[in-house]
Amino acid sequence: MLDLGIVVVNWNTRDLLRDCLRSVEQSEGVTYRAVVVDNASSDDSAAMVRAEFPDVTLIENTDNRGYPAANNQGLRQLGFERGGPDDAPRYALALNPDTVLPPDALREMVAYMDADPRVGVAGPKLVLLDGSLDLACRRSFPTPEISFYRMIGLSKMFPRSQRFGRYNLTYLDPDVETEVDSVVGAFMLVRREAIQRVGLFDETFFMYGEDLDWAYRIKQAGWTVKYNPRVTVTHVKRAASRQSRRAQQEFYRAMLIFYRKHYRPTTPWWLHGLILTGLALKGGRPLWRELRRPSPAAFV
């Protein structure tokens, strides 16, 4: 049985994808199978994978299906899904193409998960090119209260506050192992049994939010989510999304989907109105249109 099934979703990041796959190839001490799902890139990414990485399974989409849907294609290719086979790899890794792994990263992360069967999801310390912490690598769920503090800027004004700094847990030492609500989909290691219990990514999302939602469902099913800073991975960050006008709109749309799915039924009407108004002001006209639509049925 393989240790890892790795899924890399790519959109127009050919050169970064090459560096990512090379770093995966240089990994030590783990067995794995890698799948690249290309979302109709126009930069010859797929041709590069075919030519330079013949052992990588390539799925070429004719349109950009978004991050969760494309990830699910790769996960199914590897045998991961609700009620899936027990001979699928022991862990699934959602990995962004703008990451570079040290040779021992996969081995150490697998050993970390092996050491505690209660951990359903784990992620490493992600650092940006300038050496600073990628704040998204350890997060709290965006409850109405936590999201409110972020939207009005209190989380940035008081990052060391245990009340206001919960969105990215900025009051915690980045070098201390911590149980968190979620890690980020740029490097999200998930136990096979957790996927068999809760299913795949929710394809209602297009980009952003799907990793939070997956972690939420896995925690609801009884597993923990851990941040492991003993492993450090480089993350370029927004290599694909900065090319897309749609990315910023999708961030606020994702917040709306997550809120409707997990918090709307328990939110009082007055707070519900404030949340929708805040999201609409941040998300602009496209989000106003989204607000008029009924909540979509969740994909699991």
Secondary structure, DSSP 8 states (H G I E B T S, - for coil): --SEEEEEEESS-HHHHHHHHHHHHT--S--EEEEEEEES-SSSHHHHHHHH-TTSEEEEESS---HHHHHHHHHHHTT-STT--TTS-SEEEEE-TTEE--TTHHHHHHHHHHT-TTEEEEEEEEE-TTS-B-GGGSB----HHHHHHHHTTHHHH-TT-TTTTTTTTTTS-TTS-EEESB--TTEEEEEHHHHHHH-S--TT-SSSSHHHHHHHHHHHTT-EEEEEEEEEEEE--STTGGG-THHHHHHHHHHHHHHHHHTGGGS-HHHHHHHHHHHHHHH-HHHHHHHHS-------
